[in-house]
Amino acid sequence: MSIDTKALESVAVQDLGKVAVLLGGTSAERDISLMSGSGVLAALQSLGVDAQAFDPAQRDLAELKQLGIDRCFISLHGRHGEDGTVQGALELLGIPYTGSGVMASAVAMDKVMTKRIWLAEGLPTPRHVWLPPGEHSAEQVQAVPAQIGLPLIVKPPREGSSIGVTKVLSADHIADAVTLAARYDADVLCEEFIAGEEVTCPVLGEGAHVQALPVIRIRAPEGAYDYQNKYFTDVVQYLCPSGLPEAEEREIQRLAVASYRALGCRGWGRADLMIRAQDRKPFLLEMNTSPGMTTHSLVPMSARAVGIDYPQLCLLIAGSARLDAPPALPAACAT
């Protein structure tokens, strides 16, 4: 899938106005958000953009209007940042923002709802069991391995960055895994483990102009692509170009775009997938609507492979900021 980099030419620094980079926040991914946002802020400022940091954990979002902010670059991850809540507040304030709108952000943040949509659209995703609040009894938890097999993955469906995630090898350990996941989310997602290669594919654009960037293949020591290895070590290998057969790369890009469109995403995102070793079939794991932008992050790495450097990428994303719908006064208020 070819990449059209001409879109960069349509983003002019002077057209962006005053930009607030939203970073930090209150989720379990606050530390990663601070790293992402600091990188974005520095990149935009290096290009001459009038940008400033804004931490919603420390300031009221209403201050954005008082500051005369023209658009927001959302570098928040997890709850109260990536889940549609901040997007809804910015809609009410009438301030355009980067990334997906309210509905797509809320749905993509919830891995159970995401799976329901993907399955309805005929897109491949691992089998799963949903344990809603009040259904975490010993009997219900112990029944999960019989339904999807072992090993399996237990995770909180509305967290990211591998927080609260456990790979369960034995039925004796599933109760502890569910308890850990439930610390972060009242719902718990138990998912079939797909043995194979982990890949990720960033997506840019909206509607007919959606494009998949190059696929990245991830090699972690003993498959441990966890929070520590993602952000704080250099032991993980990221292969871009992926080295996959051309047909496999194209199929992963196709699935990334299809999954992005099915959820109603816009602006940018990143699909995470597994390629099953036994038959090379890809399975969609999740869609990130506010991906990381740290030095270890994958969207910048993929963009570099097609000649888009980090500051250019930040400028491109900032230029895509918009509202779900243009603000309009009720008819009774019109003059």
C-alpha positions as CSV (number, residue, x, y, z in Angstrom):
1,M,0.0,0.0,0.0
2,S,1.6,3.2,-1.1
3,I,1.8,6.3,1.1
4,D,0.8,9.7,-0.1
5,T,3.1,12.2,1.7
6,K,1.7,15.2,-0.2
7,A,-0.7,15.8,2.7
8,L,2.2,17.3,4.6
9,E,2.3,20.2,2.1
10,S,-1.2,21.3,3.1
11,V,-0.3,21.8,6.8
12,A,1.0,25.3,7.3
13,V,2.4,26.4,10.7
14,Q,0.6,29.7,10.6
15,D,-2.8,28.0,10.0
16,L,-2.6,26.0,13.3
17,G,-3.0,29.0,15.6
18,K,-2.4,28.5,19.3
19,V,-2.1,24.8,20.1
20,A,-2.5,23.1,23.5
21,V,-0.7,19.7,23.9
22,L,-2.9,17.8,26.4
23,L,-0.6,15.5,28.4
24,G,-0.4,13.8,31.7
25,G,-4.0,13.3,32.8
26,T,-5.3,10.9,35.5
27,S,-5.1,7.5,34.0
28,A,-2.7,4.6,34.9
29,E,-0.8,5.6,31.8
30,R,0.0,9.2,33.0
31,D,3.8,8.7,33.0
32,I,3.7,7.5,29.4
33,S,1.5,10.4,28.4
34,L,3.9,12.9,30.0
35,M,6.7,11.5,27.8
36,S,4.6,11.4,24.7
37,G,3.3,15.0,25.2
38,S,6.7,16.4,26.0
39,G,8.0,15.0,22.7
40,V,5.1,16.4,20.7
41,L,5.4,19.8,22.4
42,A,9.1,20.1,21.6
43,A,8.6,19.0,18.0
44,L,5.8,21.5,17.3
45,Q,7.8,24.3,19.0
46,S,10.8,23.4,16.9
47,L,8.8,24.1,13.8
48,G,7.6,27.5,15.1
49,V,4.2,26.4,16.2
50,D,2.7,28.4,19.1
51,A,2.3,25.4,21.3
52,Q,2.0,25.0,25.1
53,A,1.6,22.1,27.5
54,F,-1.7,21.6,29.3
55,D,-2.3,18.9,32.0
56,P,-6.0,18.2,32.6
57,A,-5.0,16.6,36.0
58,Q,-3.9,20.0,37.2
59,R,-6.1,22.5,35.3
60,D,-9.7,22.8,34.3
61,L,-10.3,22.2,30.6
62,A,-12.4,25.4,30.6
63,E,-9.2,27.3,30.8
64,L,-8.5,26.4,27.2
65,K,-11.1,28.9,26.1
66,Q,-9.6,31.6,28.4
67,L,-6.2,30.9,26.9
68,G,-7.5,31.4,23.4
69,I,-6.5,27.9,22.3
70,D,-7.4,27.2,18.6
71,R,-6.8,23.4,18.7
72,C,-5.7,20.6,20.9
73,F,-3.1,17.8,20.2
74,I,-4.3,15.0,22.5
75,S,-1.3,13.1,23.9
76,L,-3.4,11.6,26.7
77,H,-3.5,7.8,27.0
78,G,-6.1,5.6,28.7
79,R,-9.1,6.8,30.6
80,H,-10.2,10.4,30.7
81,G,-8.1,11.1,27.6
82,E,-8.4,8.4,25.0
83,D,-12.0,7.2,25.9
84,G,-14.2,9.9,24.5
85,T,-14.5,12.0,27.7
86,V,-12.0,14.7,26.9
87,Q,-13.2,14.6,23.3
88,G,-16.7,15.3,24.4
89,A,-15.6,18.2,26.6
90,L,-13.7,19.7,23.7
91,E,-16.8,19.3,21.5
92,L,-18.7,21.3,24.0
93,L,-16.0,23.9,24.1
94,G,-15.9,24.1,20.3
95,I,-12.1,23.4,20.2
96,P,-10.9,21.1,17.4
97,Y,-8.8,18.2,18.6
98,T,-6.6,15.4,17.1
99,G,-7.6,11.8,16.7
100,S,-10.9,10.1,16.7
101,G,-14.2,11.6,17.8
102,V,-16.3,10.9,20.8
103,M,-18.0,7.7,19.8
104,A,-15.0,6.1,18.0
105,S,-12.7,7.0,21.0
106,A,-15.1,5.5,23.5
107,V,-15.7,2.3,21.5
108,A,-12.0,1.7,20.6
109,M,-11.0,2.2,24.3
110,D,-13.2,-0.7,25.3
111,K,-11.7,-3.9,23.9
112,V,-14.9,-5.9,24.4
113,M,-17.0,-3.5,22.4
114,T,-14.3,-3.3,19.8
115,K,-14.4,-7.1,19.4
116,R,-18.1,-7.0,19.0
117,I,-17.9,-4.6,16.1
118,W,-15.0,-6.3,14.4
119,L,-16.8,-9.7,14.7
120,A,-20.0,-8.1,13.2
121,E,-17.8,-6.9,10.3
122,G,-16.2,-10.3,9.8
123,L,-12.8,-9.2,10.9
124,P,-10.6,-11.7,12.6
125,T,-9.9,-11.3,16.4
126,P,-9.0,-13.9,19.0
127,R,-11.9,-15.7,20.8
128,H,-12.7,-14.3,24.2
129,V,-14.8,-14.5,27.4
130,W,-16.1,-11.3,29.0
131,L,-16.4,-11.3,32.8
132,P,-18.6,-8.3,33.7
133,P,-18.9,-6.9,37.2
134,G,-20.5,-9.4,39.6
135,E,-19.5,-12.4,37.5
136,H,-16.0,-13.1,38.9
137,S,-16.9,-16.0,41.1
138,A,-14.4,-18.9,41.4
139,E,-16.7,-21.1,39.4
140,Q,-17.1,-18.6,36.6
141,V,-13.4,-17.8,36.4
142,Q,-12.4,-21.5,36.4
143,A,-14.8,-22.1,33.6
144,V,-12.9,-19.8,31.2
145,P,-10.0,-22.1,30.1
146,A,-12.5,-24.8,29.0
147,Q,-14.1,-22.2,26.7
148,I,-11.0,-20.7,25.0
149,G,-8.1,-23.0,26.0
150,L,-4.7,-22.4,27.5
151,P,-2.6,-20.4,27.5
152,L,-4.8,-17.4,27.5
153,I,-4.5,-13.6,28.2
154,V,-6.3,-11.8,31.0
155,K,-6.5,-8.0,30.7
156,P,-8.6,-5.0,31.8
157,P,-10.5,-4.1,28.6
158,R,-10.2,-0.3,29.1
159,E,-6.5,0.0,29.9
160,G,-3.4,0.1,27.6
161,S,0.4,-0.1,27.7
162,S,0.0,-3.8,28.9
163,I,-1.1,-2.5,32.3
164,G,-2.8,-5.3,34.3
165,V,-2.2,-7.9,31.6
166,T,-1.3,-11.5,32.5
167,K,-0.4,-14.5,30.3
168,V,-2.0,-17.5,32.1
169,L,-0.3,-20.8,31.4
170,S,-2.2,-22.9,34.0
171,A,-5.8,-22.9,35.2
172,D,-4.4,-22.6,38.8
173,H,-3.2,-19.1,38.0
174,I,-6.3,-17.6,36.3
175,A,-7.9,-16.4,39.6
176,D,-4.9,-14.2,40.4
177,A,-4.8,-12.9,36.9
178,V,-8.5,-11.9,37.1
179,T,-7.9,-10.2,40.4
180,L,-5.0,-8.2,39.0
181,A,-7.0,-7.1,36.0
182,A,-10.0,-6.2,38.2
183,R,-7.9,-3.7,40.0
184,Y,-7.9,-1.6,36.9
185,D,-11.3,-2.3,35.5
186,A,-14.6,-3.7,36.8
187,D,-14.8,-5.7,33.6
188,V,-12.3,-8.4,32.8
189,L,-11.4,-9.7,29.3
190,C,-10.1,-13.2,28.9
191,E,-8.7,-13.8,25.4
192,E,-7.4,-16.7,23.5
193,F,-3.6,-16.6,23.2
194,I,-2.4,-16.5,19.7
195,A,1.1,-18.0,19.4
196,G,3.1,-16.3,16.7
197,E,4.5,-12.9,15.8
198,E,3.3,-9.6,17.1
199,V,3.0,-6.8,14.6
200,T,1.6,-3.3,14.6
201,C,0.4,-1.0,11.8
202,P,-0.2,2.7,12.1
203,V,-3.0,4.4,10.1
204,L,-3.4,8.0,9.1
205,G,-6.3,9.9,7.6
206,E,-10.1,9.8,7.4
207,G,-12.7,8.4,5.1
208,A,-11.5,7.7,1.5
209,H,-8.1,9.2,2.4
210,V,-7.2,6.6,5.1
211,Q,-3.7,5.2,4.6
212,A,-1.8,2.4,6.4
213,L,1.9,3.1,7.2
214,P,4.5,0.3,7.0
215,V,4.0,-2.7,9.3
216,I,6.4,-3.1,12.3
217,R,7.3,-6.6,13.5
218,I,8.0,-6.8,17.3
219,R,10.5,-9.2,18.8
220,A,10.5,-9.2,22.6
221,P,12.7,-11.5,24.7
222,E,10.7,-14.6,25.4
223,G,7.6,-12.8,24.0
224,A,7.6,-10.4,27.0
225,Y,6.3,-7.3,25.4
226,D,5.2,-5.8,28.7
227,Y,5.1,-2.3,30.2
228,Q,8.8,-2.3,31.3
229,N,10.1,-3.6,27.9
230,K,7.8,-1.3,26.0
231,Y,9.0,2.0,27.5
232,F,12.1,1.5,29.7
233,T,14.5,-1.0,28.1
234,D,16.2,-1.5,24.7
235,V,15.9,-5.3,24.6
236,V,12.9,-5.3,22.2
237,Q,13.6,-5.4,18.5
238,Y,11.4,-3.4,16.2
239,L,11.7,-4.5,12.5
240,C,10.7,-1.8,10.0
241,P,10.7,-2.8,7.2
242,S,9.0,-5.8,8.8
243,G,10.7,-8.4,6.6
244,L,7.3,-10.1,6.1
245,P,6.4,-11.5,2.7
246,E,4.8,-8.7,0.6
247,A,1.4,-10.4,0.6
248,E,1.4,-10.7,4.4
249,E,2.3,-7.0,4.8
250,R,-0.5,-5.9,2.4
251,E,-3.0,-8.1,4.3
252,I,-2.1,-6.6,7.6
253,Q,-2.3,-3.1,6.2
254,R,-5.7,-4.0,4.7
255,L,-7.0,-5.3,8.1
256,A,-5.6,-2.2,9.9
257,V,-7.5,0.1,7.6
258,A,-10.7,-2.0,7.7
259,S,-10.6,-2.2,11.5
260,Y,-10.0,1.6,11.8
261,R,-12.9,2.3,9.4
262,A,-15.2,-0.2,11.2
263,L,-14.8,1.7,14.5
264,G,-15.3,5.1,12.8
265,C,-11.8,6.3,13.6
266,R,-10.2,9.4,12.1
267,G,-7.0,11.4,12.2
268,W,-4.6,8.7,13.2
269,G,-4.4,5.4,15.1
270,R,-2.5,2.1,15.4
271,A,-3.8,-1.4,15.0
272,D,-2.0,-4.2,17.0
273,L,-2.2,-7.7,15.6
274,M,-0.8,-11.2,16.1
275,I,0.2,-13.5,13.2
276,R,-0.6,-17.1,14.2
277,A,2.5,-19.2,13.6
278,Q,0.7,-22.4,12.5
279,D,-1.1,-20.9,9.5
280,R,0.2,-17.2,9.3
281,K,-3.4,-15.9,9.8
282,P,-3.4,-12.4,11.3
283,F,-5.7,-11.6,14.3
284,L,-6.7,-8.0,15.4
285,L,-6.0,-7.3,19.1
286,E,-6.8,-3.7,19.6
287,M,-7.0,-0.2,18.0
288,N,-5.1,2.6,19.7
289,T,-6.7,6.0,19.0
290,S,-4.1,8.1,20.8
291,P,-0.9,6.1,20.3
292,G,2.3,6.7,22.1
293,M,4.7,9.3,20.8
294,T,7.8,8.6,23.0
295,T,11.3,7.7,21.8
296,H,10.2,4.0,21.9
297,S,6.9,4.6,20.1
298,L,5.9,2.8,16.9
299,V,4.0,5.4,14.9
300,P,7.0,7.7,14.5
301,M,9.2,4.7,13.6
302,S,6.8,3.6,10.9
303,A,6.4,7.1,9.6
304,R,10.2,7.5,9.3
305,A,10.3,4.5,7.0
306,V,8.3,6.5,4.4
307,G,10.3,9.7,4.9
308,I,8.1,11.5,7.5
309,D,10.3,12.6,10.4
310,Y,9.0,13.1,14.0
311,P,8.3,16.9,13.8
312,Q,6.6,16.5,10.4
313,L,4.4,13.7,11.8
314,C,3.4,15.9,14.8
315,L,2.6,18.7,12.4
316,L,0.6,16.4,10.1
317,I,-1.5,15.1,13.1
318,A,-2.0,18.6,14.5
319,G,-3.2,19.8,11.1
320,S,-5.9,17.0,11.1
321,A,-7.6,18.4,14.3
322,R,-11.3,18.9,14.0
323,L,-14.7,18.5,15.7
324,D,-17.2,15.8,15.2
325,A,-19.5,18.5,13.8
326,P,-19.0,22.3,13.4
327,P,-20.5,24.3,16.3
328,A,-23.8,25.8,15.5
329,L,-26.3,28.0,17.4
330,P,-29.8,26.8,17.9
331,A,-32.2,28.4,15.5
332,A,-33.8,30.5,18.3
333,C,-30.4,32.0,19.0
334,A,-29.6,32.9,15.4
335,T,-29.7,36.6,14.5
